[in-house]
Amino acid sequence: MGRRAERTILASILIIFTALGVMYSVVVPPFEASDEKWHYPMVKYVADHWALPVQVPGVETPWRQEGSQPPLYYALAAAATFWIDTSDVDVVRHLNPHVDAGATPDGNVNLAVHDPSRESFPWRGTVLAVHVVRLLSVLMGTAAVYLTYLIVREVVPAEPVLALGAAAIHGFTPMVVFIAGSINNDNLVVPLSSLALLMIIRLAKPKSPISNPKSPIPSLQSQVSRDAVRNYLLLGFVLGLAALTKTSSLALTVLAALVVAVRAVRRRSWHEFLIGGLCTLVPFLAVAGWWFLRNLRLYGDLSGLNVFTEILGTRDVPADLAQLWRERYSFAAGYWGNFGGINVPMPAWTYTTLNLLAILAVFGLIVLLLRQLLRHPSFVICHLSFVISFLWGLGVLVPWAVWARVTWSSQGRLIFSAIPVWSLLLALGLAGWLPRRWGRWAVVAFALFLLGLAAVAPFAWIAPAYALPEPLTAAQVAMIPHRVEIGDSTGSAVDFSESNGLMRLLGYDLETEAVRPGGQVEVTLYWETLSPADRDYTVFVHLLGEGELLVAQRDTYPGLGLLSTTWLEPGFRWADRYVLQVPETAYAPDVAQIEAGVYDAATGARLAATGSDGELLGDNVRFGRVTVRPVPGDIPNPIAVNFGDRMALVGYDMSERVARPGDEVALTLYWRALEQMDVNYTVSAQLVDAEMRKAAQRDGWPQGGGAPTAAWEPGRTLVDPIALEVAPDAPPGVYDVRVVVYVVEEGGIAHLPVIPADGRMLAEYVVLTRVRVVD
């Protein structure tokens, strides 16, 4: 390939990436990118005060844990936006308190509620500031793609197609474009880390400047060239900037020290080691040292991650490597493209295809490395630049794994600091299977596939997730399947109001008549706005079973999170289709009905419901009938709850679900050993309410001590009856039926964690169903 053609293709990749980044920055609504709702308040704080906040765990702030991040990205963003009046930030940053953490079948994935009148072009105020910072981030992302090309050009100088392919893979990965079009400090740490990696690779090459006997620099420096001193100083400066952007770059300092040592060994010069080390360390500390000292003074930790972690929150049960492996699908989705708050995914087939290609690349990389080792036994030494790149990848991946053990961080985007390495490995691996010519085309095809996904995603998956409900026509209102029945009358509407009418329930459509545990109940409610409100109100849709116990629920702002009662226009009519997920542990058989209403999420107070004739109906309406059918099987309420891969709770039964203080509730658990155990675990059954008060608890070995777990035979089912006596002073209310498995050790209680089947976090207990305690 000629140099001119290479430059043209590279320029095309950079232009396409920039265009994609700008498109994402415009299409994605403000604060709908990963953690942007916290990153931007940090930018605003710096712009308003030209100082950094002091983090205090337990004190809620708009920037939350991001206030513990190094400040360079926020300072640059503040410098670009300080002139904008952002006093409307609290109105524009209108957060959705009910947003769902993962993808849902019906919606409610928006992190914020968006008022079209405030966010439409021409932008102003906070919306303008957000878009300015996003544009700045896109430019940073473009620099990062270019640096990936330069890095791969250094690692495999004879393969320009691979360098172009790696740059395209980097630039066209949908999640990379999504993050580049958002406010996120990854956008600065990636190019800075990539620049430092490029400088380290070039320093490590034998052709790097060596001692110059004619150098006029006296003393120790006479053994080190001017160019080498300058390169060390520049490297230290860039490392300092990267450290002042995000702590994920710190592993580069270890690589820099390694390269200084390698150069010193090659030259058999202590002078090279001392001068190289000092010339790298001094600018690094000059740039970033104050940040570490500040953290040490304020938080007693050089990095400040102790406070960051405390504010962010930790897992209930730390993850081991097996759990991290179970979370691989969410991790991979977060690498390829899972948008919004990691809750707007692409279709499943895209992840399957991309993951298969990544696995193919891993095996191709192994084949390629084996070929190289067989041809050149000194491969590691001769390809030091490749080893440095690989070590940088490990320097990001290993700290991420340590971090993910204690926090919910199974997001592939968190290893983007080393994305030049991942893009290089993908390009090498995909090309490694095939002859040289065909291998190039494989890399090109993969890059084009990513480009297709990146170009389609904003319009096929992202924008629809935030599209406001369409207003109902008069004809659609006339075709509403069911009107709410009030007493003996039908065809009525129900108004929800505090002092005057706020919202009107026009009717409903209940699409589900019967469901099994683990299934879904679909119900559509038809609404009309009567008047605007001075606050946000929430719609609740509950599935109530025996004893008015909650089987499933859906609480969202109107429009499934997209509408606010503070700016809805009177007369606006729309339909919301709610999907209620019935837990796999739900008790059956049961007969349930739908309960709907409106409440103030800040206070929990429900609005009064009145009929069209003014009759007061209470604070909700109920309608429909849904039969909860038991799952077929020989065991009551068959379930599959995995406790630590050692024992499984495979079913349960209860004598009653409504009890009085002093009553005895007979709970029967059905267990199955998954392996031979050498520990006798204690089973704890508890009735616990929302305020963590216990109405009953029974701890002991199964069957009253007669069936210790160490004696269980794998595969056999064991019946464990437990008598739960409700405390005489138990307050009336609803209590979860919890099951905990643990063993008492010298260090305290060690729980046998509940391992979800879908890769969610480990838990210390499982909730089976609920019990209502009445007077």
C-alpha positions in Angstrom: 0.0 0.0 0.0 1.4 3.4 -1.0 1.8 6.1 1.6 -0.7 8.4 -0.1 -3.4 5.7 -0.1 -2.6 5.0 3.5 -3.0 8.7 4.5 -6.2 8.9 2.5 -7.7 5.9 4.3 -6.6 7.1 7.7 -8.1 10.5 7.0 -11.4 8.9 6.0 -11.4 6.8 9.2 -10.9 9.9 11.3 -13.5 11.9 9.4 -16.1 9.2 9.7 -15.4 8.7 13.4 -15.7 12.5 14.0 -19.0 12.6 12.1 -20.3 9.6 14.0 -19.3 11.2 17.3 -21.0 14.4 16.5 -24.1 12.5 15.4 -24.2 10.6 18.7 -23.7 13.8 20.7 -26.7 15.3 19.1 -29.1 12.3 19.0 -28.5 11.2 22.6 -30.4 13.4 25.0 -28.5 15.3 27.7 -27.6 13.1 30.7 -28.5 9.9 28.9 -24.9 8.7 28.6 -23.1 6.5 31.1 -22.6 8.6 34.3 -23.0 11.9 32.4 -25.6 13.0 35.0 -22.7 13.0 37.5 -19.8 14.0 35.2 -21.5 17.3 34.1 -22.2 18.6 37.6 -18.5 18.1 38.3 -17.8 20.3 35.2 -20.2 22.9 36.4 -18.8 23.0 39.9 -15.3 23.6 38.6 -16.6 26.3 36.2 -18.5 28.0 38.9 -15.9 27.9 41.7 -12.5 27.1 40.0 -12.0 24.7 42.8 -12.6 21.1 43.6 -15.3 19.7 45.9 -14.4 18.0 49.1 -16.1 14.6 49.2 -18.1 13.7 52.3 -19.6 10.2 52.3 -23.3 10.2 53.2 -23.8 13.8 51.9 -25.7 13.6 48.6 -24.2 15.8 45.8 -25.1 16.1 42.1 -21.6 14.8 41.2 -21.6 11.9 43.6 -18.5 9.7 43.3 -17.2 11.7 40.3 -16.1 14.4 42.7 -13.3 12.0 43.7 -12.0 11.8 40.1 -8.8 13.6 39.0 -9.7 17.0 37.7 -8.0 17.6 34.3 -10.9 16.6 32.1 -13.3 18.7 34.2 -11.0 21.7 34.2 -10.7 21.6 30.4 -14.5 21.2 30.0 -15.1 24.1 32.5 -12.7 26.3 30.5 -14.8 25.6 27.4 -18.1 26.4 29.1 -17.6 28.8 32.0 -19.1 31.7 29.9 -22.4 29.9 29.5 -25.2 30.7 32.0 -26.1 27.3 33.4 -28.3 28.4 36.2 -31.1 26.2 34.7 -29.2 23.0 35.5 -31.6 21.7 38.1 -34.5 22.1 35.6 -32.7 20.5 32.7 -31.1 17.8 34.8 -34.5 16.4 35.7 -33.6 13.0 36.9 -35.9 9.9 36.7 -35.9 8.3 40.2 -37.5 5.1 38.9 -35.1 4.4 36.1 -34.4 0.7 35.6 -30.8 -0.5 35.8 -31.1 -3.0 33.0 -33.0 -3.3 29.7 -36.7 -3.7 30.1 -39.5 -4.9 27.8 -41.6 -1.8 28.2 -39.3 1.2 28.7 -38.4 3.4 31.7 -34.7 3.4 30.8 -34.3 7.2 30.6 -32.0 8.6 33.3 -33.6 12.0 33.0 -37.0 13.4 31.9 -36.6 15.6 28.8 -38.7 18.7 28.1 -38.6 19.2 24.3 -39.1 22.9 24.7 -35.8 23.2 26.6 -33.6 20.7 24.7 -34.5 21.6 21.1 -32.2 23.6 18.9 -31.0 26.3 19.2 -29.4 25.2 22.4 -29.1 27.5 25.4 -28.0 27.3 29.0 -27.1 23.9 30.4 -28.1 22.1 27.2 -25.6 24.3 25.2 -22.9 23.6 27.8 -23.5 19.9 27.6 -23.2 19.9 23.8 -20.1 22.0 23.9 -18.3 19.6 26.2 -19.6 16.7 24.1 -18.0 18.2 21.0 -14.8 18.7 22.9 -14.9 15.0 23.8 -15.4 14.0 20.2 -12.2 15.8 19.3 -10.4 14.0 22.1 -11.8 10.7 20.7 -10.5 11.5 17.2 -7.1 12.1 18.6 -7.3 8.7 20.4 -8.2 6.9 17.1 -5.2 8.5 15.4 -2.9 7.5 18.2 -4.1 3.9 17.9 -3.0 4.0 14.3 0.5 5.3 15.3 0.9 2.7 18.0 0.1 -0.2 15.8 2.3 1.3 13.1 5.2 1.0 15.7 4.3 -2.5 16.8 3.9 -4.0 13.3 5.6 -1.5 11.0 5.5 -3.7 8.0 1.6 -4.0 8.1 0.0 -0.6 7.4 -3.3 -2.4 6.8 -3.3 -3.7 10.3 -2.6 -0.3 11.7 -5.5 1.1 9.6 -7.7 -1.8 10.6 -7.0 -1.4 14.3 -7.7 2.3 14.1 -11.0 1.5 12.3 -11.9 -1.1 14.9 -11.2 1.4 17.7 -13.1 4.2 16.0 -16.1 2.2 14.8 -16.9 0.2 18.0 -20.4 1.6 18.8 -19.7 2.0 22.5 -16.5 4.0 21.8 -18.4 6.4 19.6 -21.2 6.6 22.2 -18.7 7.5 25.0 -16.9 9.9 22.7 -20.1 11.8 22.1 -20.8 12.2 25.8 -19.3 13.9 28.9 -16.9 11.3 30.3 -13.3 11.6 31.5 -12.5 8.4 29.5 -12.4 10.7 26.5 -9.3 12.4 27.7 -7.5 9.6 29.5 -7.6 7.4 26.4 -5.6 9.7 24.1 -3.2 10.7 26.9 -2.6 7.1 27.8 -2.2 6.2 24.2 0.3 9.0 23.7 2.3 7.9 26.7 2.2 4.3 25.4 3.4 5.4 22.0 6.3 7.3 23.6 7.2 4.3 25.8 7.3 2.0 22.8 9.5 4.4 20.8 11.8 4.8 23.8 12.1 1.0 24.1 13.3 0.5 20.5 17.0 0.0 20.0 17.1 2.9 17.6 16.2 5.3 20.3 18.9 7.9 21.0 22.0 6.7 22.8 24.8 8.5 24.5 26.5 11.1 22.4 30.2 11.5 23.2 30.2 15.0 21.7 27.4 16.2 24.0 28.3 19.4 25.9 26.1 18.3 28.8 28.5 17.8 31.7 28.6 15.3 34.6 26.1 12.5 34.5 24.1 13.9 31.6 27.2 13.5 29.4 26.3 9.9 29.1 22.7 10.6 27.9 21.8 12.4 24.7 19.8 15.6 24.6 17.1 13.8 22.7 16.8 11.1 25.3 16.6 13.7 28.1 13.9 15.6 26.2 11.9 12.4 25.5 12.1 11.4 29.2 10.9 14.8 30.3 8.0 14.8 27.8 7.0 11.3 28.8 6.9 12.3 32.5 4.8 15.3 31.6 2.3 13.2 29.6 2.2 10.5 32.4 1.4 13.3 34.8 -1.4 14.6 32.6 -2.9 11.1 32.3 -2.7 10.5 36.1 -4.4 13.9 36.5 -7.3 12.6 34.4 -8.0 9.1 35.7 -6.3 6.6 37.9 -6.7 3.8 35.3 -3.6 5.3 33.6 -1.2 4.7 36.6 0.0 1.4 35.3 1.8 3.3 32.6 4.3 4.6 35.2 5.4 1.0 35.9 5.9 0.5 32.1 7.9 3.7 31.9 10.1 2.5 34.7 10.5 -0.8 33.0 11.6 0.8 29.7 14.1 3.1 31.5 15.6 -0.1 33.1 15.7 -1.9 29.7 17.5 1.1 28.1 20.0 1.2 30.9 20.7 -2.5 30.6 21.2 -2.2 26.8 23.6 0.6 27.3 25.2 -0.9 30.4 24.8 2.6 32.0 23.7 3.5 35.5 23.7 7.1 34.2 20.9 6.2 31.8 18.9 4.6 34.6 19.3 7.5 37.0 18.8 10.3 34.5 16.0 8.5 32.7 14.2 7.8 36.0 14.7 11.4 37.3 13.7 13.1 34.1 10.5 11.0 34.0 9.6 11.2 37.7 10.2 15.0 38.2 7.7 16.3 35.6 5.2 13.5 36.6 5.3 14.7 40.2 5.3 18.4 39.1 2.1 17.8 37.2 0.2 15.3 39.3 2.0 15.3 42.7 -0.3 17.9 44.2 -3.3 15.8 43.5 -2.0 12.8 45.4 -0.9 15.0 48.3 -4.4 16.6 48.4 -6.0 13.1 48.6 -3.6 12.0 51.3 -4.4 15.1 53.4 -8.2 15.0 52.9 -8.9 11.3 52.7 -5.8 9.5 54.0 -5.4 7.8 50.7 -3.1 8.9 47.8 -5.6 8.0 45.1 -8.8 9.0 47.0 -10.4 5.8 45.9 -11.4 5.0 49.5 -13.9 7.8 49.5 -14.9 7.1 45.8 -15.7 3.5 46.7 -17.7 4.5 49.8 -19.8 6.9 47.9 -20.3 4.6 44.9 -21.2 1.6 47.1 -20.0 -1.9 47.1 -21.4 -5.4 46.4 -23.2 -7.2 49.2 -21.0 -10.2 48.4 -17.5 -9.6 46.9 -17.2 -11.3 43.5 -14.7 -14.1 42.9 -13.2 -14.9 39.5 -16.1 -17.4 38.9 -18.6 -14.6 39.5 -16.8 -12.2 37.2 -16.9 -14.9 34.5 -20.6 -15.3 35.0 -20.9 -11.5 34.3 -19.0 -11.8 31.0 -22.1 -11.1 28.9 -22.9 -7.8 30.6 -19.2 -7.0 30.4 -19.0 -7.7 26.7 -22.2 -5.8 26.0 -20.7 -2.8 27.8 -17.7 -3.0 25.5 -19.4 -3.4 22.2 -22.4 -1.1 22.8 -24.9 -0.9 25.6 -26.1 2.6 25.6 -27.9 5.0 28.0 -27.2 4.0 31.6 -26.0 0.6 30.3 -29.7 -0.2 29.8 -30.3 0.5 26.1 -28.9 -2.6 24.4 -28.5 -3.6 20.8 -30.3 -6.7 19.6 -29.0 -10.0 21.1 -27.8 -11.2 17.7 -25.3 -8.4 17.5 -23.6 -9.4 20.7 -23.6 -13.0 19.7 -21.9 -12.2 16.4 -19.4 -9.8 18.0 -18.5 -12.2 20.8 -18.0 -15.1 18.4 -15.7 -12.9 16.3 -13.8 -11.9 19.4 -13.4 -15.6 20.4 -12.2 -16.3 16.9 -9.7 -13.5 17.2 -8.4 -14.9 20.5 -7.7 -18.3 18.9 -6.2 -16.6 15.8 -3.9 -14.6 18.0 -2.7 -17.8 19.7 -2.1 -19.4 16.3 -0.1 -16.3 15.2 2.0 -16.2 18.3 2.8 -19.9 18.1 3.9 -19.4 14.5 6.1 -16.5 15.5 7.7 -18.4 18.4 8.4 -21.4 16.2 10.1 -19.2 13.6 11.8 -16.9 16.1 12.5 -18.3 19.5 13.6 -14.8 20.7 10.2 -13.5 19.8 9.6 -11.7 23.2 12.9 -9.8 23.0 12.6 -9.0 19.3 9.0 -7.8 19.7 9.4 -5.7 22.9 6.9 -3.1 21.6 4.3 -5.9 21.4 5.1 -7.0 24.9 4.8 -3.5 26.2 1.5 -3.1 24.5 0.3 -6.3 26.0 1.5 -5.4 29.4 -0.4 -2.1 29.2 -3.5 -4.1 28.5 -2.9 -6.2 31.6 -2.2 -3.1 33.5 -5.7 -1.9 32.8 -7.5 -5.3 32.9 -6.1 -6.6 36.2 -6.9 -3.5 38.3 -10.3 -3.4 36.7 -10.9 -7.0 37.9 -9.8 -6.1 41.4 -12.1 -3.1 41.4 -15.0 -5.2 40.0 -14.7 -7.7 42.8 -16.0 -5.1 45.3 -18.1 -2.8 43.1 -20.7 -3.5 40.3 -18.3 -2.7 37.4 -19.0 -5.4 34.9 -18.9 -2.9 32.0 -16.4 -3.4 29.2 -16.2 0.4 28.7 -14.1 0.6 31.9 -11.1 -1.0 30.1 -11.2 1.6 27.2 -8.0 3.1 28.6 -6.2 0.3 26.7 -8.4 0.2 23.7 -5.5 0.6 21.3 -4.3 -2.7 22.6 -7.7 -4.4 22.3 -8.1 -3.1 18.8 -4.6 -4.3 17.9 -5.2 -7.8 19.3 -8.6 -8.1 17.5 -6.9 -7.1 14.2 -4.0 -9.5 14.7 -6.2 -12.3 15.8 -8.7 -12.0 12.9 -5.9 -11.8 10.4 -3.9 -14.7 12.1 -6.2 -17.4 10.8 -5.8 -16.6 7.2 -3.1 -16.0 4.6 -1.8 -12.5 4.6 -4.0 -11.1 1.9 -7.2 -12.7 3.1 -6.4 -11.8 6.7 -6.4 -8.1 5.7 -9.8 -8.5 4.2 -11.1 -10.1 7.4 -10.0 -7.1 9.4 -11.6 -4.8 6.9 -14.8 -6.8 7.0 -15.0 -6.6 10.8 -14.3 -2.9 10.8 -17.1 -2.3 8.3 -19.5 -4.5 10.3 -18.7 -2.3 13.4 -19.2 0.8 11.3 -22.6 -0.4 10.2 -23.7 -1.0 13.8 -22.3 2.3 14.9 -24.2 4.2 12.1 -27.5 2.4 12.7 -27.5 2.4 16.5 -28.6 6.1 17.1 -31.7 5.7 15.0 -32.6 2.1 15.4 -32.1 1.7 19.2 -31.1 4.9 21.0 -33.5 7.5 19.7 -36.6 5.2 20.0 -35.8 4.6 23.7 -36.4 8.3 24.4 -39.2 9.0 22.0 -42.2 10.5 23.8 -45.6 8.7 23.6 -47.7 9.7 20.6 -51.0 11.5 21.5 -54.1 9.4 21.2 -56.7 10.4 18.5 -60.4 10.6 19.3 -60.9 7.4 17.3 -58.3 5.6 19.5 -59.9 6.8 22.7 -63.2 5.5 21.4 -61.6 2.1 20.9 -60.3 1.6 24.4 -61.0 -2.0 25.2 -62.2 -1.7 28.8 -63.5 1.1 31.0 -62.9 1.0 34.7 -65.8 -0.6 36.6 -66.8 1.4 39.7 -69.3 -0.4 41.8 -72.2 -1.4 39.6 -71.4 1.1 36.9 -69.2 0.7 33.9 -67.8 3.0 31.3 -66.5 5.4 33.9 -63.2 7.4 34.0 -61.3 7.9 37.2 -59.6 11.2 38.2 -56.6 11.3 40.4 -56.2 14.6 42.1 -55.0 16.5 45.2 -57.1 19.6 45.2 -58.1 19.7 41.6 -57.9 17.1 38.8 -54.4 16.1 37.7 -54.7 12.9 35.7 -57.6 10.9 34.4 -57.6 7.1 33.8 -59.7 6.6 30.7 -59.6 2.8 30.6 -57.3 -0.2 30.3 -56.5 -3.3 28.4 -55.3 -6.4 30.4 -53.6 -8.7 27.9 -52.8 -11.4 30.4 -55.4 -13.7 32.1 -53.0 -16.3 33.5 -49.3 -16.4 34.3 -46.7 -18.7 35.9 -43.9 -17.6 38.2 -41.2 -16.1 36.1 -43.7 -14.9 33.5 -45.0 -11.4 32.6 -48.3 -9.6 33.0 -49.0 -7.0 30.3 -51.5 -4.2 31.0 -52.1 -1.0 29.0 -53.5 2.1 30.8 -55.0 5.0 28.9 -54.4 8.4 30.4 -55.4 12.0 30.0 -53.8 15.1 31.6 -56.3 17.4 33.3 -54.0 20.1 34.6 -50.3 20.7 35.2 -48.8 20.0 38.6 -46.2 21.8 40.7 -44.2 18.5 41.3 -43.6 15.2 39.7 -46.1 12.4 40.3 -45.5 8.7 39.8 -47.9 6.1 38.4 -48.0 2.7 40.2 -49.3 -0.5 38.7 -49.4 -3.4 41.1 -50.4 -7.0 40.8 -52.0 -7.9 44.2 -52.6 -11.5 45.2 -54.0 -13.2 48.3 -54.1 -10.9 51.4 -53.4 -8.0 49.1 -49.8 -9.1 48.9 -47.7 -7.6 46.2 -46.9 -10.1 43.5 -45.3 -7.7 41.0 -45.1 -4.0 40.5 -44.2 -1.2 38.0 -43.7 2.3 39.3 -42.8 5.0 36.8 -43.3 8.5 35.8 -46.1 8.9 33.2 -45.1 7.8 29.7 -43.0 5.0 31.3 -40.6 7.6 32.6 -40.6 10.0 29.7 -43.3 12.5 30.8 -43.4 14.9 33.7 -46.6 16.1 35.3 -44.9 19.5 35.7 -45.1 20.3 32.0 -47.8 18.0 30.6 -50.4 20.0 28.7 -54.1 19.6 29.7 -56.0 17.5 27.2 -52.9 15.4 26.3 -54.0 11.7 26.0 -51.7 8.8 25.7 -51.3 5.0 26.4 -48.7 3.3 28.6 -48.1 -0.4 28.2 -46.7 -1.8 31.4 -45.0 -5.2 31.7 -45.0 -6.6 35.2 -42.4 -9.2 35.8 -43.6 -12.0 38.1 -40.7 -13.3 40.2 -39.7 -16.9 39.7 -40.2 -17.5 43.4 -43.8 -16.1 43.4 -46.2 -18.2 45.4 -48.7 -20.3 43.4 -51.6 -20.9 43.0 -52.9 -17.4 43.5 -55.6 -15.2 42.1 -54.5 -11.6 41.6 -55.8 -8.3 40.3 -54.4 -5.0 39.0 -54.2 -2.0 41.3 -53.3 1.4 39.8 -52.9 4.9 41.1 -50.7 8.0 41.4 -48.5 9.2 44.2 -45.8 11.7 45.1 -42.5 9.9 45.1 -40.9 12.4 47.4 -43.5 11.8 50.2 -45.1 8.6 49.2 -48.6 10.2 49.5 -51.1 8.8 47.1 -53.6 11.0 45.2 -57.3 10.6 45.8 -59.2 8.7 43.2 -62.7 9.9 42.2 -65.3 8.6 39.7 -66.7 10.7 37.0 -69.7 11.5 39.2 -67.4 12.8 42.0 -67.7 9.7 44.1 -64.5 9.2 46.3 -63.0 5.8 45.5 -60.0 5.9 47.9 -56.4 6.2 46.6 -56.4 3.5 43.8 -58.6 1.6 41.4 -58.6 -2.2 41.0 -59.7 -4.2 38.0 -59.1 -7.4 36.1 -58.2 -10.9 37.2 -55.0 -12.8 36.7 -54.5 -16.4 37.8 -51.0 -17.2 39.0 -50.7 -20.9 38.0 -48.1 -23.2 39.7 -45.2 -24.4 37.7 -45.7 -28.1 36.9 -43.6 -30.5 39.1 -43.7 -32.9 42.0 -42.4 -30.2 44.4 -44.6 -27.2 45.5 -43.5 -23.9 43.9 -40.5 -25.3 42.0 -37.6 -22.9 41.9 -33.8 -23.2 41.3 -31.9 -21.0 43.8 -28.2 -21.8 43.8 -26.4 -21.3 47.1 -22.7 -21.2 46.4 -22.8 -24.0 43.8 -23.1 -26.4 46.8 -26.8 -26.6 47.5 -30.0 -25.6 45.7 -33.4 -24.6 47.1 -35.6 -26.3 44.6 -39.1 -25.6 46.1 -41.0 -24.3 49.0 -44.5 -24.3 50.6 -46.3 -22.3 53.2 -49.2 -23.1 55.4 -50.6 -19.5 55.3 -49.7 -16.1 54.0 -51.8 -14.0 56.3 -51.0 -14.3 60.0 -51.5 -12.6 63.4 -48.9 -11.9 66.1 -48.3 -15.2 68.0 -49.4 -17.4 65.0 -47.2 -20.1 63.7 -46.4 -20.1 59.9 -45.3 -23.5 58.6 -42.6 -23.0 56.0 -41.4 -26.1 54.1 -38.1 -25.9 52.2 -37.0 -28.5 49.6 -33.3 -28.8 49.2 -30.9 -30.6 46.9 -27.2 -31.0 47.3 -25.2 -30.0 44.2 -22.0 -31.5 45.5 -20.7 -33.4 48.5 -20.2 -30.9 51.3 -17.7 -31.0 54.1 -19.3 -28.2 56.1 -22.5 -28.2 58.1 -24.3 -25.1 57.0 -27.0 -23.3 59.1 -30.3 -22.4 57.4 -32.0 -19.3 58.6 -35.7 -18.5 57.7 -36.8 -15.0 58.5 -39.8 -12.7 58.1 -38.4 -9.2 57.5 -40.2 -6.0 56.7 -39.0 -3.0 54.6 -37.5 -1.4 57.8 -35.5 -4.5 58.5 -37.6 -5.5 61.5 -38.0 -9.2 62.0 -41.3 -10.7 62.9 -39.9 -14.2 63.1 -36.7 -16.1 62.6 -35.6 -19.7 63.0 -31.9 -20.8 62.5 -30.5 -24.3 62.6 -29.3 -27.3 60.7 -32.0 -28.7 58.3 -34.7 -30.9 59.8 -34.2 -29.5 63.3 -30.5 -30.7 63.3 -31.3 -34.2 62.0 -30.0 -33.6 58.5 -26.6 -31.8 58.6 -25.5 -30.7 55.1 -22.2 -32.6 55.3 -24.3 -35.8 55.3 -26.4 -34.9 52.2 -26.0 -37.0 49.1 -25.7 -35.0 45.9 -28.8 -35.2 43.7 -31.2 -36.3 46.4 -34.1 -34.0 47.6 -34.4 -33.2 51.3 -37.6 -31.8 52.9 -36.9 -29.3 55.6 -40.0 -28.2 57.6 -39.6 -25.0 59.6 -42.0 -23.5 62.1 -41.9 -19.7 62.1 -43.6 -18.2 65.2 -44.7 -14.6 64.6 -43.6 -12.4 67.5 -46.4 -11.2 69.7 -45.3 -7.6 69.3 -44.8 -7.8 65.5 -46.1 -4.6 63.9 -48.8 -5.1 61.3 -47.5 -5.0 57.7 -45.9 -7.0 54.9 -42.9 -9.1 55.5 -40.5 -10.8 53.1 -39.9 -14.5 53.6 -36.1 -14.7 53.5 -33.8 -17.7 53.4 -30.2 -17.4 54.4 -27.5 -20.1 54.5 -24.3 -19.5 56.5 -21.6 -21.0 58.6 -20.1 -19.5 61.8 -16.3 -19.1 61.5 -13.7 -17.6 63.7 -13.9 -14.3 61.8 -17.7 -14.2 62.0 -20.5 -15.3 59.8 -19.7 -16.5 56.3 -22.7 -16.5 54.0 -23.2 -19.1 51.3 -24.0 -16.6 48.5 -27.0 -16.8 46.2 -25.7 -17.2 42.6 -28.3 -15.8 40.1 -28.5 -17.7 36.8 -28.4 -14.6 34.7 -25.0 -13.1 35.8 -26.4 -10.6 38.3 -24.6 -9.8 41.5 -24.2 -12.4 44.3 -26.6 -11.9 47.2 -26.6 -13.0 50.8 -30.2 -14.2 50.8 -33.2 -15.0 48.6 -36.7 -13.6 49.0 -39.3 -16.3 48.4 -42.6 -14.6 48.8 -44.4 -12.3 51.3 -46.5 -12.7 54.4 -49.0 -10.1 55.8 -49.2 -9.7 59.5 -52.6 -8.3 60.6 -54.0 -7.2 64.0 
